[in-house]
Amino acid sequence: MKYTTTLLSTFVLLLFSSFFNPIFAQNASMQGVVVDGSGEGLIGAYVYVDGTSYNAVTDIDGKYSITGIAVGTYNFTISYVGYDDMVVPITFSEGEKKEKTFTLNFSGVVLGTVEVTAQLKGQMSSINDQLNSNMIKNVVSAERIQELPDANVAETMSRLPGVSVQRVGGEGNKVVVRGLAPKYTKVMIEGVSVASSGADRSTDVSTISPYALDGIELMKAITADQDANFVGGSINFKLRSAKSGLHGSVIAQGGYNGLSNSLSDYLFVGSASNRFFSDKLGLYLQGNIENRNRSSNDQGASYDIRELSGGVREIHTTTLKLSDIYRKVARQGGTVVLDYKYSKNGTIFFKNFYSRGNTKLNRYNEYYDLSNSSRDHNYETRKEEYDTRSYSNILSLEHRAGKWLIESNLSNSSSTRDVPVNFGFVFAQKNAVDAEVLNMILPPTDLVKFTNVNDTITYLETIDEISGITKETQQALTLDLKYDYSISPKIGGFLKFGGKFKYKKRGYDKTQYTGRLRLNSGQNAKDAILKAYPEMQDIVPLGTTSLPFALFADTEFDHGNFLDNEYTLGAVGESDLLENVIEIIKSNVQEAEFQTYGLHDYYSRREDYSGNEKLFAGYAMTELNFG
């Protein structure tokens, strides 16, 4: 059994390096690869000699390396969940360097003449990776990702213990680890931080295609060689790379949305890879395009708890909000991975990832407000668009020189979230809810029975328009050096030290216009609207101080079976018409009528920021293994 202790101590590192160096120089070493029957490398396989510190865990390509082996003959065990263990006696002479390839045979459950595999091969890799990790870690393999056609990687992550997701339109977009807000979860691609896209510094992962990934790692503990800027957990997305030979795949999916009765959902994914120049140079290409209808019917309510005599409490409904949301999501993405094996001990990688997600919404809200004496019924029409773009470029080096492993990364990443359109119109009817309801205990479903909605006395109340952009860019350079040592056959480990430099720039700029077109405000703008649409003057004349909802309503709009016909919704504002109305108002508001429609300086500036940070960091650590 192996006992591992991690000590963050430069002193111990230097002491071991200097004192035991003469011992190291005479020892032998062994490296190679662990493969299955098809010749494919097995990630997370454990190569060890029982009762000693001679051990290694294979990397993503199935490679291992063990140094500091004393002269003698040892029985090496190669273990991998789902495969039969292999025990191989190997003799080492002084300073000998061996290369060994171990081929493991798959084990299954045998029922008569029928063999049933116990686990998928890909998931076995994940299980082995978790078992042999020295930290709290969960892994999802590429095969597992492909087996479950989740909409995006957030949905895939939700299958892991301790993980949940925040959803929009029934689809996950941000990951929650240990119940903490998404901003406390660090997201990485190939160990490089992804620039965050949210105003709260969280990262939207819904734009990341699961088909470009070779695996997902979730780490819930930290070691000295990791960034210390997460509390919940750290997610690392591993990109695919080229395997030997020409490979290609095409995935096509279509879907039907019952809520909107449409067949507009589709997904196309294509990939190709090959290796050239005697497998030294690898090229992997992947692209995806997706369109989803994520419309939804939502209901929300708020309540007031009233304290009565005798400790009695009554719960009263104060607001009811019904939302019919038409949401269309379009995504595109691509991955280009180049790797060059310049020697059997070294590889250079150049990995590039791009993703874009565009969401367009028409949001039709209808709500009842009992929180004030006017007992309002409101129609609200909103039109919104959100565009998120991100990319990462990673140049990395992996090189083994004897007992040394050298790893270095140079990376650049950027994320932008643009809100080009987000406006809303509110139309209000006063005293639409019976006064007796104020003292009644009613569930939200019964509240609508005590209303008298009349569109002819519903008037344009307020307007708002919001635009904004969040952008973050970061560049980083890292260097990690690892030295394997063996003090004796029963005591060994590694020394590891390194450093990092990172420069990050981040900013958020928001602009908000607001307006009130109530009685005695914005008359010039109101008349301009009526002049632009002469047919409106058949309903109200020029000089009208309140514009009725009927001027802007689409009375033939079909809400379908909204919440299974539990509620009945009324007309909606025509979003395209209202978008034109905003431009008319902007052109006809007098300078003195800024309250009618104008820039809200406070709302526009209070959340704006721009800044940068420079990070210099270093670490030193050692791990001791007692056999």
C-alpha positions in Angstrom: 0.0 0.0 0.0 1.2 3.5 -0.8 1.1 6.4 1.7 1.5 9.8 0.3 2.5 13.0 2.1 2.7 16.4 0.4 5.1 18.9 1.9 5.4 22.4 0.7 8.9 23.1 1.6 11.8 24.4 -0.4 14.2 23.4 2.4 13.2 19.7 2.0 13.5 20.0 -1.7 17.1 21.3 -1.6 18.1 18.9 1.2 17.0 15.8 -0.8 18.4 17.1 -4.0 21.9 17.6 -2.6 22.2 14.8 0.0 20.9 11.9 -2.1 22.3 13.0 -5.5 25.2 10.5 -5.3 22.7 7.6 -4.7 20.6 8.7 -7.7 23.5 8.6 -10.1 23.9 4.8 -9.9 20.3 3.8 -10.2 18.5 2.4 -13.2 15.3 3.6 -14.9 12.4 2.3 -17.0 9.9 4.0 -19.3 7.4 2.9 -21.8 3.7 2.6 -22.4 0.7 0.5 -21.2 -1.7 -0.5 -24.0 -4.8 -2.6 -24.5 -5.2 -5.4 -27.1 -5.8 -2.9 -29.9 -2.6 -1.0 -29.1 -4.3 2.1 -27.6 -2.7 3.7 -24.6 -4.5 3.3 -21.2 -4.6 6.4 -19.1 -4.3 6.0 -15.4 -2.8 2.5 -15.4 -0.7 1.8 -12.3 2.8 0.3 -12.7 4.5 -0.6 -9.4 6.6 -3.0 -7.4 4.7 -4.1 -4.3 6.4 -3.1 -1.0 8.6 -0.5 -2.7 8.4 3.2 -3.8 8.9 2.2 -7.5 5.6 3.2 -9.1 4.1 5.4 -11.8 0.7 6.3 -13.2 0.3 6.4 -17.0 -0.5 9.7 -18.7 -3.2 10.5 -21.3 -1.2 8.5 -23.9 -0.6 5.6 -21.6 3.1 6.5 -21.0 4.9 6.0 -17.7 8.4 6.6 -16.4 10.1 5.2 -13.2 13.6 6.3 -12.2 15.9 5.7 -9.2 15.6 1.8 -9.4 18.3 0.0 -7.4 20.2 -2.9 -8.9 18.3 -6.1 -8.7 15.3 -8.2 -9.9 11.7 -6.9 -9.2 8.3 -8.2 -9.9 6.4 -5.3 -11.6 2.7 -5.3 -11.4 0.6 -3.5 -14.0 -2.9 -2.8 -12.8 -5.9 -1.3 -14.5 -9.6 -1.5 -13.5 -11.5 -3.7 -15.9 -8.3 -5.5 -17.1 -6.4 -8.5 -15.8 -3.4 -7.6 -13.7 0.0 -8.4 -15.2 3.1 -9.3 -13.2 6.5 -9.2 -14.9 9.9 -9.9 -13.4 12.5 -7.5 -14.6 16.2 -7.4 -13.8 18.2 -4.1 -13.7 21.9 -3.6 -13.7 23.7 -0.4 -12.6 22.7 2.7 -14.6 20.6 0.6 -17.1 17.8 2.3 -19.0 14.9 0.1 -20.1 12.0 0.6 -22.3 9.0 -1.7 -21.8 5.5 -1.9 -23.4 2.9 -3.8 -21.4 -0.3 -5.1 -23.1 -3.2 -5.8 -20.8 -6.1 -8.1 -21.5 -9.6 -7.0 -21.0 -11.5 -8.8 -18.2 -15.3 -9.1 -18.1 -18.1 -11.1 -16.6 -18.3 -14.5 -18.2 -21.8 -16.1 -18.4 -21.4 -19.5 -20.1 -20.2 -18.8 -23.6 -21.3 -15.2 -23.5 -18.9 -12.5 -22.3 -20.5 -9.3 -21.0 -18.2 -6.4 -20.4 -18.6 -4.9 -17.0 -17.7 -1.3 -17.8 -17.1 0.8 -20.9 -13.4 1.2 -21.7 -13.5 5.0 -21.6 -15.1 5.0 -18.1 -12.5 2.5 -16.9 -9.8 5.1 -17.8 -11.7 7.7 -15.7 -12.0 5.3 -12.8 -8.3 4.4 -12.9 -7.3 8.1 -13.2 -9.4 8.9 -10.1 -8.1 5.9 -8.1 -4.5 6.8 -8.7 -4.8 10.5 -8.2 -3.3 12.1 -5.1 -6.2 14.6 -4.8 -10.0 14.6 -4.7 -10.8 14.2 -8.3 -13.6 13.2 -10.6 -13.1 12.3 -14.3 -15.5 12.0 -17.2 -14.0 10.1 -20.2 -14.5 11.1 -23.9 -16.4 7.8 -24.4 -18.8 8.6 -21.6 -19.4 12.1 -23.0 -20.3 10.7 -26.4 -22.5 8.0 -24.9 -24.7 10.5 -23.3 -25.7 13.2 -25.8 -25.9 16.1 -23.4 -26.7 19.5 -24.8 -23.4 20.9 -23.5 -20.6 20.2 -21.1 -22.6 21.8 -18.2 -25.1 19.0 -18.5 -22.3 16.5 -18.6 -20.8 17.9 -15.4 -24.1 17.8 -13.6 -23.7 14.0 -13.5 -20.8 14.2 -11.1 -21.2 14.1 -7.3 -21.3 17.5 -5.6 -22.1 19.3 -8.9 -25.2 21.1 -10.0 -25.9 23.6 -12.8 -27.7 26.8 -13.3 -30.2 26.5 -16.1 -31.7 29.0 -18.6 -34.5 27.7 -20.8 -34.1 24.2 -19.3 -30.4 24.1 -20.4 -27.4 24.2 -18.1 -25.0 27.1 -18.6 -23.0 27.5 -15.4 -21.5 25.0 -13.0 -22.1 25.0 -9.3 -19.7 23.0 -7.2 -20.4 22.3 -3.5 -23.3 24.6 -3.6 -21.2 27.7 -4.1 -21.9 30.3 -6.8 -20.4 29.7 -10.2 -17.9 32.5 -9.8 -16.2 30.4 -7.2 -15.6 27.6 -9.8 -12.4 27.8 -11.9 -12.8 26.7 -15.5 -9.7 25.7 -17.6 -8.9 24.3 -21.0 -5.8 22.1 -20.9 -4.8 23.5 -17.6 -5.1 27.1 -18.8 -7.7 29.4 -17.2 -10.6 30.4 -19.5 -11.4 34.1 -19.5 -14.7 34.6 -17.7 -17.7 36.0 -19.6 -20.1 36.9 -16.8 -20.4 40.3 -15.1 -19.9 38.4 -11.8 -16.7 36.8 -13.1 -18.4 33.4 -13.7 -17.9 31.4 -16.9 -20.7 30.3 -19.2 -19.7 26.8 -20.4 -22.8 26.2 -22.6 -20.9 27.3 -25.7 -18.3 24.5 -25.2 -19.1 21.5 -27.4 -18.6 18.2 -25.6 -17.6 16.6 -28.9 -14.3 18.4 -28.9 -13.2 17.0 -25.6 -11.0 14.1 -24.7 -12.2 14.2 -21.1 -13.2 16.4 -18.2 -11.5 16.6 -14.8 -13.1 18.1 -11.7 -10.7 18.7 -8.8 -12.1 19.6 -5.4 -8.8 20.0 -3.6 -5.7 22.1 -4.2 -2.0 21.3 -4.4 0.9 23.8 -4.5 1.3 23.5 -8.3 -2.2 24.8 -8.9 -3.7 28.3 -8.9 -5.3 29.1 -5.5 -8.1 31.2 -6.9 -11.0 28.9 -6.6 -13.2 27.8 -3.6 -15.7 25.4 -5.0 -13.7 23.4 -7.5 -11.6 23.5 -10.6 -12.7 22.1 -14.0 -10.2 21.2 -16.6 -11.4 20.4 -20.2 -9.0 18.2 -22.1 -9.0 18.6 -25.9 -8.7 15.8 -28.4 -5.5 15.2 -30.3 -4.7 13.1 -33.5 -4.2 9.4 -33.3 -2.2 7.3 -35.7 -3.9 6.9 -39.1 -6.6 8.9 -40.8 -9.8 9.3 -38.8 -13.0 11.2 -39.4 -16.5 11.4 -38.1 -19.8 13.3 -38.7 -22.6 13.6 -36.2 -26.0 15.0 -37.3 -29.0 15.5 -34.9 -32.4 16.9 -35.3 -35.1 17.6 -32.8 -38.7 18.6 -32.3 -39.8 21.2 -29.7 -43.3 20.5 -28.5 -43.7 23.8 -26.7 -43.3 25.8 -29.8 -44.4 23.0 -32.2 -41.2 23.4 -34.3 -38.6 21.3 -36.0 -35.9 23.9 -36.1 -33.5 22.2 -33.7 -30.3 20.7 -35.3 -26.7 19.9 -34.5 -23.9 19.1 -36.9 -20.4 18.1 -35.8 -17.5 17.1 -38.0 -14.0 16.0 -37.2 -10.9 14.8 -39.0 -7.4 13.8 -37.8 -4.2 12.2 -39.1 -0.5 11.9 -38.3 2.3 12.6 -40.7 6.1 12.1 -41.1 6.2 8.7 -39.4 3.6 9.8 -36.8 5.7 12.7 -35.5 3.3 15.4 -36.6 -0.4 15.2 -35.6 -3.3 17.3 -36.8 -6.8 17.3 -35.3 -9.7 19.4 -36.7 -13.2 19.7 -35.3 -16.1 22.0 -36.0 -19.7 22.3 -34.8 -22.8 24.3 -35.6 -26.0 24.1 -33.5 -29.4 25.7 -33.4 -31.8 25.2 -30.5 -35.3 26.4 -29.5 -35.2 26.9 -25.8 -38.6 28.6 -25.3 -40.2 28.2 -22.0 -43.3 29.0 -19.9 -42.5 30.4 -16.5 -44.5 31.3 -13.4 -43.3 33.2 -10.4 -44.9 34.6 -7.3 -43.9 36.5 -4.1 -45.6 36.4 -0.8 -46.1 38.4 2.4 -46.1 36.8 5.9 -48.4 38.7 8.2 -48.1 38.4 12.0 -51.5 38.1 13.8 -52.3 38.0 17.4 -51.6 34.8 19.3 -48.6 34.0 17.1 -50.7 33.2 14.1 -49.2 33.8 10.7 -50.9 34.3 7.4 -49.2 34.0 4.0 -50.6 36.3 1.3 -49.8 36.4 -2.4 -48.5 39.8 -3.3 -47.3 39.4 -6.9 -47.9 36.9 -9.7 -45.7 36.9 -12.8 -46.4 34.8 -15.9 -43.8 34.7 -18.7 -44.1 33.3 -22.2 -40.5 33.3 -23.5 -39.4 32.6 -27.0 -35.7 31.8 -26.9 -33.5 30.8 -29.9 -29.9 29.7 -29.3 -27.3 29.4 -32.1 -23.8 28.1 -31.4 -20.7 27.6 -33.5 -17.3 26.3 -32.5 -14.0 24.9 -33.7 -10.9 23.2 -32.5 -7.4 22.9 -34.1 -4.8 20.8 -32.3 -1.2 20.3 -33.6 1.4 18.2 -31.9 4.9 17.4 -32.9 6.9 14.6 -31.3 10.5 15.8 -31.9 11.9 12.9 -29.9 10.7 9.9 -27.9 10.9 12.0 -24.8 9.5 15.3 -26.0 6.4 16.8 -27.6 5.3 20.3 -28.6 1.6 21.1 -28.7 -0.3 24.0 -30.2 -4.0 23.9 -29.2 -6.6 26.3 -30.4 -10.3 26.5 -29.3 -13.0 28.9 -30.4 -16.7 29.0 -29.4 -19.6 31.4 -30.0 -23.1 31.4 -28.6 -25.9 33.8 -29.7 -29.2 33.9 -27.8 -32.3 35.9 -29.0 -35.4 36.3 -26.9 -38.9 37.7 -27.1 -40.2 37.8 -23.6 -43.9 38.4 -22.9 -44.6 39.0 -19.3 -48.0 39.5 -17.6 -48.0 40.2 -13.9 -50.3 41.2 -11.1 -49.0 43.5 -8.3 -50.8 43.7 -5.0 -47.8 45.3 -3.2 -49.3 48.8 -3.6 -52.7 50.3 -3.3 -53.3 50.6 -7.1 -53.4 46.8 -7.6 -51.9 46.9 -11.0 -52.1 44.5 -13.9 -49.2 44.9 -16.3 -48.2 43.7 -19.8 -44.5 43.8 -20.5 -42.8 43.1 -23.8 -39.0 42.6 -24.0 -36.7 41.9 -26.8 -33.2 40.8 -25.9 -30.0 39.5 -27.5 -26.8 38.1 -26.0 -23.7 37.2 -27.9 -20.8 35.4 -26.2 -17.5 34.7 -27.9 -14.4 33.0 -26.4 -11.1 31.6 -27.7 -7.9 30.1 -26.3 -4.5 29.5 -27.8 -2.1 27.3 -26.0 1.5 26.5 -26.9 3.0 23.9 -24.6 6.1 21.7 -24.2 6.5 18.4 -22.5 10.0 16.9 -22.3 11.6 14.2 -20.2 15.3 14.2 -19.6 16.3 11.3 -17.4 14.7 11.9 -14.0 13.6 15.4 -15.0 10.2 16.2 -16.5 9.9 19.7 -18.0 6.5 21.2 -18.8 5.8 24.8 -20.0 2.8 26.7 -21.3 2.4 29.9 -23.2 -1.3 30.9 -23.5 -3.6 33.6 -24.6 -7.4 33.6 -24.0 -10.2 36.0 -24.4 -13.9 36.1 -23.7 -16.5 38.7 -24.7 -20.2 39.0 -23.8 -22.1 41.6 -25.8 -25.6 42.8 -25.2 -26.5 44.7 -28.4 -30.3 44.7 -27.8 -32.3 44.6 -24.6 -35.4 46.8 -24.3 -38.8 46.6 -22.6 -42.2 48.3 -22.7 -44.6 48.2 -19.7 -48.3 48.8 -20.1 -50.3 49.2 -16.9 -53.9 49.0 -15.8 -54.7 50.5 -12.4 -57.2 48.8 -10.0 -57.3 45.6 -12.1 -57.5 43.3 -9.1 -60.4 43.3 -6.7 -59.7 45.1 -3.4 -61.1 42.3 -1.4 -58.1 40.1 -2.4 -55.8 42.2 -0.2 -57.2 40.4 2.9 -57.7 37.0 1.3 -55.4 34.0 1.5 -55.2 32.8 -2.1 -52.8 30.6 -4.1 -51.5 32.2 -7.3 -53.7 30.1 -9.4 -56.8 31.6 -7.8 -55.6 35.2 -7.8 -56.5 35.6 -11.5 -60.2 34.8 -10.7 -60.4 38.1 -8.9 -59.2 40.3 -11.7 -60.9 42.5 -14.3 -58.4 43.0 -17.1 -59.4 45.6 -19.6 -57.0 46.4 -22.4 -58.9 49.6 -23.4 -57.8 51.2 -20.1 -54.3 49.8 -20.1 -51.7 52.5 -21.0 -48.0 52.8 -21.9 -46.2 53.4 -18.6 -42.4 52.9 -18.8 -39.6 52.1 -21.3 -36.1 51.0 -20.7 -33.2 50.1 -23.1 -30.0 48.4 -21.9 -26.8 47.6 -23.8 -23.5 46.5 -22.5 -20.3 44.6 -23.1 -18.0 42.5 -20.8 -14.6 41.6 -22.0 -11.7 39.8 -20.4 -8.3 38.9 -21.9 -5.4 37.2 -20.3 -1.9 35.9 -21.2 0.1 33.5 -19.1 3.5 31.8 -19.1 4.2 28.8 -16.8 7.2 26.6 -16.2 7.1 23.4 -14.1 10.1 21.2 -13.3 9.7 17.7 -11.7 12.5 15.5 -10.5 11.9 11.9 -9.6 14.1 10.4 -6.8 14.5 7.2 -4.9 16.1 7.1 -1.4 15.7 3.4 -1.0 13.5 0.7 -2.6 10.9 1.6 0.0 11.1 5.3 0.0 10.9 7.6 -3.1 8.9 10.4 -4.6 9.4 13.5 -6.6 10.4 17.1 -6.2 8.5 19.7 -8.1 8.9 23.5 -8.5 7.9 26.1 -10.9 6.6 29.6 -11.6 4.0 31.5 -13.4 3.4 35.0 -14.8 -0.1 36.1 -15.8 -1.5 39.4 -17.1 -5.2 39.9 -17.1 -7.3 42.8 -18.4 -11.0 43.1 -17.7 -13.8 45.6 -18.3 -17.5 46.1 -18.2 -19.4 49.0 -19.9 -23.1 49.4 -19.5 -25.5 52.0 -21.0 -29.1 52.3 -19.9 -31.9 54.6 -21.1 -35.2 54.9 -19.2 -38.4 56.7 -19.9 -41.8 57.4 -18.5 -44.7 58.2 -20.8 -47.4 58.9 -18.3 -49.8 61.8 -18.2 -48.2 65.2 -19.0 -44.8 63.8 -20.0 -43.3 63.4 -23.5 -46.2 64.9 -25.5 -43.9 65.6 -28.5 -42.8 62.0 -28.6 -46.3 60.7 -28.2 -47.5 62.8 -31.2 -44.5 61.7 -33.2 -45.5 58.1 -32.8 -49.1 58.8 -33.9 -47.8 60.7 -36.9 -45.4 57.9 -37.9 -48.3 55.5 -37.8 -51.4 57.4 -39.1 -53.7 54.3 -38.6 -53.2 54.8 -34.8 -55.1 58.1 -35.1 -58.2 56.1 -35.9 -58.0 55.0 -32.3 -56.8 58.1 -30.5 -56.2 61.7 -31.8 -53.1 63.8 -31.7 -52.6 65.4 -28.3 -53.6 62.2 -26.5 -51.8 62.3 -23.1 -51.9 58.5 -22.5 -51.2 55.9 -25.3 -53.4 52.8 -24.9 -52.1 49.3 -25.2 -54.3 48.7 -28.2 -52.0 50.8 -30.4 -49.2 48.4 -30.0 -50.9 45.1 -29.3 -50.9 41.9 -31.3 -54.3 40.6 -30.5 -53.9 37.5 -32.6 -50.8 36.2 -30.8 -51.2 32.6 -29.8 -49.7 31.5 -26.5 -50.5 27.9 -27.1 -51.2 25.7 -24.1 -49.4 28.0 -21.6 -48.6 26.0 -18.5 -51.0 23.3 -19.7 -53.8 25.9 -19.8 -53.5 26.6 -16.1 -53.5 30.3 -16.9 -54.9 32.4 -19.8 -52.6 35.1 -21.2 -53.8 38.2 -23.1 -52.4 40.1 -26.0 -48.7 41.0 -26.4 -46.9 44.1 -27.6 -45.4 43.7 -31.2 -41.7 43.7 -30.5 -40.6 44.9 -34.0 -43.1 47.8 -33.8 -41.9 48.7 -30.3 -38.3 48.7 -31.5 -39.2 51.3 -34.1 -41.1 53.3 -31.5 -37.9 53.6 -29.4 -36.1 55.3 -32.3 -39.1 57.7 -32.9 -39.0 58.7 -29.2 -35.3 59.2 -29.2 -35.6 61.6 -32.2 -38.5 63.6 -30.7 -37.7 64.1 -27.0 -36.9 67.6 -26.1 -33.8 68.3 -23.9 -36.0 69.4 -21.0 -37.9 66.1 -21.3 -35.1 63.8 -20.2 -37.5 62.0 -17.8 -39.6 61.0 -20.8 -36.7 59.2 -22.3 -33.0 59.7 -21.7 -29.7 58.3 -20.5 -29.9 57.2 -16.9 -26.4 58.3 -15.8 -26.5 56.5 -12.4 -27.6 53.1 -13.7 -25.2 53.4 -16.6 -22.1 54.2 -14.5 -22.6 52.4 -11.2 -21.5 49.0 -12.5 -18.9 50.1 -15.0 -15.3 49.2 -14.4 -12.0 48.6 -16.1 -8.8 47.3 -14.7 -5.8 44.9 -15.1 -3.7 42.7 -12.9 -0.3 41.2 -13.0 0.4 37.9 -11.2 3.8 36.5 -10.4 3.8 33.2 -8.5 6.2 30.4 -7.6 6.0 27.1 -5.6 8.0 24.2 -4.4 6.7 20.9 -3.2 7.8 17.3 -2.7 5.9 14.0 -2.5 7.2 11.1 -0.4 6.0 7.6 -1.2 6.5 4.9 1.5 6.2 1.4 0.0 
